[in-house]
Amino acid sequence: MDVQHFERITAFIEARLTPLFAAESGNDGGFAMDDTSRALRALRNSVLEASAVKGLIERRATAEGRTRAVIDQSVEHHWDVLRGIARQWEDHADFRREFKRHAWELDETPAPAGV
């Protein structure tokens, strides 16, 4: 599991959410106090929180055993959150097979360079 996996899945989800914040969506760009706007903000906040793992992944290489286990568990949890969100668009042309995989499956398949 590496940062590139998180960058790709986050970009995929953001590409689905960003148009929903546009004024043309009829919900004041997602910043009103109606339930749809609130749900959009909550979902976007969840995506941003779950995608913020770069520092964790970087620290993993030098972490001691117990700390490393906690980091692994946290990274896996964040991946599962993003994976669950991304799978709502599983039929989308830009959906990647890796978005369906569990974190431990991605450990076996490093992200391709430059993708």
C-alpha beads as a LAMMPS data file, in Angstrom:
LAMMPS data file: protein, C-alpha beads

115 atoms
114 bonds

1 atom types
1 bond types

-500.0 500.0 xlo xhi
-500.0 500.0 ylo yhi
-500.0 500.0 zlo zhi

Masses

1 110.0

Atoms # bond

1 1 1 0.000 0.000 0.000
2 1 1 1.440 3.347 -0.936
3 1 1 0.466 6.985 -1.250
4 1 1 -0.259 6.658 -4.979
5 1 1 -3.142 4.268 -4.262
6 1 1 -4.689 6.889 -1.991
7 1 1 -4.057 9.687 -4.471
8 1 1 -5.794 7.792 -7.279
9 1 1 -8.857 6.752 -5.307
10 1 1 -9.211 10.242 -3.805
11 1 1 -8.951 11.864 -7.252
12 1 1 -11.593 9.460 -8.568
13 1 1 -14.025 10.281 -5.741
14 1 1 -13.335 14.019 -5.921
15 1 1 -14.050 13.960 -9.656
16 1 1 -17.485 12.529 -8.869
17 1 1 -18.203 14.969 -6.016
18 1 1 -16.857 18.267 -7.336
19 1 1 -19.564 18.755 -9.991
20 1 1 -22.199 18.349 -7.274
21 1 1 -20.899 21.523 -5.626
22 1 1 -21.424 23.543 -8.810
23 1 1 -24.146 26.204 -8.790
24 1 1 -25.903 24.340 -11.611
25 1 1 -26.691 21.525 -9.175
26 1 1 -29.314 23.737 -7.563
27 1 1 -28.084 23.346 -3.991
28 1 1 -26.156 26.610 -3.574
29 1 1 -22.914 24.926 -4.455
30 1 1 -23.096 22.531 -1.526
31 1 1 -22.746 25.338 0.994
32 1 1 -26.400 25.858 1.916
33 1 1 -28.026 24.465 5.024
34 1 1 -30.320 22.017 3.238
35 1 1 -29.848 18.289 3.837
36 1 1 -28.308 17.658 0.409
37 1 1 -25.637 20.319 0.926
38 1 1 -24.893 19.036 4.409
39 1 1 -24.581 15.480 3.123
40 1 1 -22.225 16.574 0.356
41 1 1 -20.020 18.450 2.818
42 1 1 -19.989 15.500 5.198
43 1 1 -19.056 13.102 2.419
44 1 1 -16.298 15.379 1.130
45 1 1 -14.930 15.794 4.666
46 1 1 -14.919 12.012 5.108
47 1 1 -13.011 11.595 1.854
48 1 1 -10.463 14.252 2.781
49 1 1 -9.938 12.785 6.242
50 1 1 -9.561 9.234 4.961
51 1 1 -7.126 10.295 2.263
52 1 1 -4.739 12.071 4.655
53 1 1 -2.367 9.157 5.203
54 1 1 0.832 10.368 3.567
55 1 1 2.559 11.079 6.877
56 1 1 1.471 7.746 8.303
57 1 1 2.780 5.804 5.349
58 1 1 6.079 7.695 5.478
59 1 1 6.497 7.002 9.220
60 1 1 5.750 3.315 8.760
61 1 1 9.199 2.566 7.312
62 1 1 11.009 3.610 10.498
63 1 1 8.347 2.746 13.068
64 1 1 8.864 0.130 15.747
65 1 1 6.749 -3.023 15.831
66 1 1 3.761 -1.866 17.882
67 1 1 3.642 1.534 16.245
68 1 1 3.933 -0.050 12.829
69 1 1 0.975 -2.323 13.596
70 1 1 -1.128 0.685 14.604
71 1 1 -0.107 2.541 11.450
72 1 1 -1.007 -0.491 9.321
73 1 1 -4.396 -0.745 10.986
74 1 1 -5.075 2.961 10.505
75 1 1 -4.034 2.929 6.844
76 1 1 -6.201 -0.136 6.208
77 1 1 -9.175 1.559 7.881
78 1 1 -8.748 4.714 5.801
79 1 1 -8.482 2.637 2.624
80 1 1 -11.678 0.766 3.519
81 1 1 -13.539 4.056 3.965
82 1 1 -12.417 5.314 0.566
83 1 1 -13.016 1.938 -1.062
84 1 1 -16.595 1.882 0.220
85 1 1 -17.260 5.352 -1.142
86 1 1 -15.605 4.709 -4.514
87 1 1 -17.549 1.493 -5.038
88 1 1 -20.738 3.538 -5.310
89 1 1 -19.452 4.368 -8.801
90 1 1 -18.241 0.887 -9.653
91 1 1 -19.964 1.079 -13.045
92 1 1 -18.168 4.345 -13.964
93 1 1 -15.677 4.190 -16.857
94 1 1 -12.873 5.640 -14.680
95 1 1 -13.354 3.130 -11.857
96 1 1 -10.172 1.087 -11.384
97 1 1 -10.024 -2.510 -10.336
98 1 1 -7.680 -1.592 -7.470
99 1 1 -10.522 0.378 -5.827
100 1 1 -12.221 -2.941 -5.067
101 1 1 -9.176 -4.534 -3.458
102 1 1 -8.507 -4.811 0.231
103 1 1 -5.430 -3.085 1.629
104 1 1 -3.519 -6.343 2.074
105 1 1 -4.113 -7.181 -1.589
106 1 1 -2.554 -3.862 -2.586
107 1 1 0.507 -4.623 -0.484
108 1 1 1.206 -7.408 -2.941
109 1 1 0.764 -5.083 -5.948
110 1 1 2.723 -1.817 -5.657
111 1 1 1.330 1.167 -7.525
112 1 1 2.814 1.640 -10.996
113 1 1 5.272 4.519 -11.230
114 1 1 4.014 7.715 -12.809
115 1 1 0.360 6.692 -12.906

Bonds

1 1 1 2
2 1 2 3
3 1 3 4
4 1 4 5
5 1 5 6
6 1 6 7
7 1 7 8
8 1 8 9
9 1 9 10
10 1 10 11
11 1 11 12
12 1 12 13
13 1 13 14
14 1 14 15
15 1 15 16
16 1 16 17
17 1 17 18
18 1 18 19
19 1 19 20
20 1 20 21
21 1 21 22
22 1 22 23
23 1 23 24
24 1 24 25
25 1 25 26
26 1 26 27
27 1 27 28
28 1 28 29
29 1 29 30
30 1 30 31
31 1 31 32
32 1 32 33
33 1 33 34
34 1 34 35
35 1 35 36
36 1 36 37
37 1 37 38
38 1 38 39
39 1 39 40
40 1 40 41
41 1 41 42
42 1 42 43
43 1 43 44
44 1 44 45
45 1 45 46
46 1 46 47
47 1 47 48
48 1 48 49
49 1 49 50
50 1 50 51
51 1 51 52
52 1 52 53
53 1 53 54
54 1 54 55
55 1 55 56
56 1 56 57
57 1 57 58
58 1 58 59
59 1 59 60
60 1 60 61
61 1 61 62
62 1 62 63
63 1 63 64
64 1 64 65
65 1 65 66
66 1 66 67
67 1 67 68
68 1 68 69
69 1 69 70
70 1 70 71
71 1 71 72
72 1 72 73
73 1 73 74
74 1 74 75
75 1 75 76
76 1 76 77
77 1 77 78
78 1 78 79
79 1 79 80
80 1 80 81
81 1 81 82
82 1 82 83
83 1 83 84
84 1 84 85
85 1 85 86
86 1 86 87
87 1 87 88
88 1 88 89
89 1 89 90
90 1 90 91
91 1 91 92
92 1 92 93
93 1 93 94
94 1 94 95
95 1 95 96
96 1 96 97
97 1 97 98
98 1 98 99
99 1 99 100
100 1 100 101
101 1 101 102
102 1 102 103
103 1 103 104
104 1 104 105
105 1 105 106
106 1 106 107
107 1 107 108
108 1 108 109
109 1 109 110
110 1 110 111
111 1 111 112
112 1 112 113
113 1 113 114
114 1 114 115
